Amino acid sequence: MDLQLTGKTAIVLAASRGLGKAAAMSLAAEGVDLVIGSRNMESLQQTAEQIRSLYGVRVVALAVDLSQAAQAEAFLKEAAGAFGKIDILVNNAGGPPFGKFESFDDQAWYQAFELTLMSAVRFIRLCIPYLRRSGSGRIINITSLSTKTYLENSVLSTSLRLAVTGMAKMLSNELGPDHITVNNVAPGIILTDRIRETLFHDLPAGMTQEQALQRRAGEIPVRRLGTPQELAALITFLASPLAGYITGTTIQVDGGAVKSPF
Ligand code: NAD
C-alpha cells in the first residue's frame, strides 16, 4: 500500500527512545522528513543519525523539555523553519510516575499536568497554523490503554490522558473543516525501556526478569507484550492521507487487553 507520505514533514516528540523513536523511524521509512525532540541531545543525535543512515530522509534534532512552555515555543520556531512546513504532529512525552492516589501531592499533580496535558495543548496550538496550510494536517497523541480500562497505580497518567482524550474529541470537530484529523493511540503494554524499568523494579525474591515478562504476558489475550513497531505502524497509517476520514478516535494497540467491546 502506498501511504502517500513521501515528502511530508513531521514533528515527533520524546523521540530519543521508546515509542517516540519507533514512530519517527516508521514515518521515515515512508519518506517523511522529521524534526525530533527530547531532553537528552546526545541520545537524540544518535537516533537522528540512525534514522538518516537507514532511510535517507532529513532529520533535525532539537533539545526540548516538553514540560516547559518557553522551550516548546522556541522548539516550534526552529522546527517550523527547518523544512518550511509541518504536516504531522506526534505528541508524546515521558509518562508521569506510577503510584497510588495518596502518594501524590499538589506538586506531583502540577508536574504531571505540565508534562502530560499542557505539552500536548501547547504543541497543538503552536502547530495548528502550519497544519492548516498542509491541507491534510495530522495530530496524533500517544496516550495509554488506561483511558479505556483500569490500569493499577496510574492515577496521574489516567486523569490527565483523559483530558487529552477529551481535548482531541473537541478538536476533531473544530479542525475538521480544515482537513486536520486528531486522534489518540493508546498503547497497552509495549516493551520499551520504561516498561522494563517498571516491570523489573522490586521483583519478588527468586523471580527472573524473563519470568516477570512471562507473568505480565499471561494477562494479555495474545500472550505477549507489544513491540514499539506495532504502535508505530498505526501512527504511520493515521498520519497518512489515506486516513483522512478517521478523526476524533482513540485506538488501542494492546493485544486485546482492554476487555470492553467499545
Ligand atoms: P520511554 O521512557 O521509553 O521514552 C520516553 C521518552 O520521553 C524518552 O525519549 C525521554 O527522553 C522523553 N522524555 C521524558 N520526559 C521528557 C520531557 N520532560 N521532555 C522531553 N522529553 C522527555 O517511554 P515509552 O514507553 O516510549 O512511553 C512513551 C509514552 O507512552 C509515555 O508517556 C508512556 O507513559 C506512554 N505509555 C507507554 C506504554 C508502554 O507500554 N510503553 C503504555 C502506556 C502508555
Residues whose N, C-alpha, C, O or C-beta is under 5 A from the ligand:
A	BS01	NAD	A14 A15 S16 R17 G18 L19 G20 S38 R39 V64 D65 L66 S67 A93 G94 G95 I142 T143 S144 L145 P187 G188 I189 I190 T192 D193 R194 I195
